[in-house]
Amino acid sequence: MGSNPPASTTQIHTYFKDHFNFFPVHDYFFYKFLGETFEIVQVFIFLKVHDFLWMTKSRKKACSGENEITEGIGKMGDEHIFLPADLKEWLLNDPFPRLLGVEILELKPGYSRVRLKVTEHMTNIHGITHGGVIFTVADVAFGIASNSRGVPAVGINMNISYLKKSVPGDELVATAREENLTRHTGLYRITVENQRGELVAVASGLVYRQNRQKET
C-alpha cells in the first residue's frame, strides 16, 4: 500500500529521500523549482483548455451549418465587418463589452474601431469619465483587432496615457492598428478620441498568439 502524501517540509524531505534517494540541498532552490514548474503547468493547461473550447465551438458551427451573424456588441451593419462569418460571430459574442454597450464601427484583419457613449454611472469622484472606462474601450478595440485574423490572442502587456478628460455624454471612439506581427506576438497601437476628434488617450498593447492554423 502506498504511503500518504507529504504534508510538511520535513515530510517532503523524507518522502524524496525514501522514494527517490534525493534530499533537497537548499529549500530556496527546491521551492523555486516547484513554483516555476507549477506556473508552467498552469499556462499549459490554460492554453489547452482555451484551444479545446475554441475548437469545440468552431466544430459545432460547422456541423450545424450556422453562417449568420448573431446580434453582437451594439448594433451595426454587416458591411462594416470584413471577416468570415464564423469569426465575426465569435468576436461579436463578447459579454463584458456588450454589457457596457460598446459598438463596433469597423473591423477587418489587424484593425478595429469601436465606440462607447459615456453615461453618468461611468464617472469617478471628480465627475469625469473613469480611467477604467477609457482603458476598457481601448482594450476592446485592442482585443478584437488582435483576434481578427482567426488566431486566438491574449494580451500580455498594455500601457496607456491619458491626455484629455472626458465627461458624461461623450462618445469615445477607440481605434486599434496592427503595427507588428510575428508567429507568436502582435503589437498594436490604440487611440481613443471623443466625438469632436480630440485625442483622449493613446495606448499600446502586446498579445501572445497561439498560432495553430492558417491566418485570415
HELIX and SHEET records of a PDB file:
HELIX    1   1 THR A    9  PHE A   20  1                                  12    
HELIX    2   2 ASP A   27  SER A   64  1                                  38    
HELIX    3   3 ASP A   78  HIS A   80  5                                   3    
HELIX    4   4 ALA A   85  LEU A   92  1                                   8    
HELIX    5   5 PRO A   95  LEU A  100  1                                   6    
HELIX    6   6 GLU A  120  MET A  122  5                                   3    
HELIX    7   7 GLY A  131  SER A  146  1                                  16    
SHEET    1   A 6 GLU A 103  LYS A 108  0                                        
SHEET    2   A 6 TYR A 111  LYS A 117 -1                                        
SHEET    3   A 6 GLU A 171  LEU A 181 -1                                        
SHEET    4   A 6 THR A 185  GLU A 193 -1                                        
SHEET    5   A 6 LEU A 199  ARG A 209 -1                                        
SHEET    6   A 6 ALA A 153  TYR A 162 -1                                        
END                                                                             
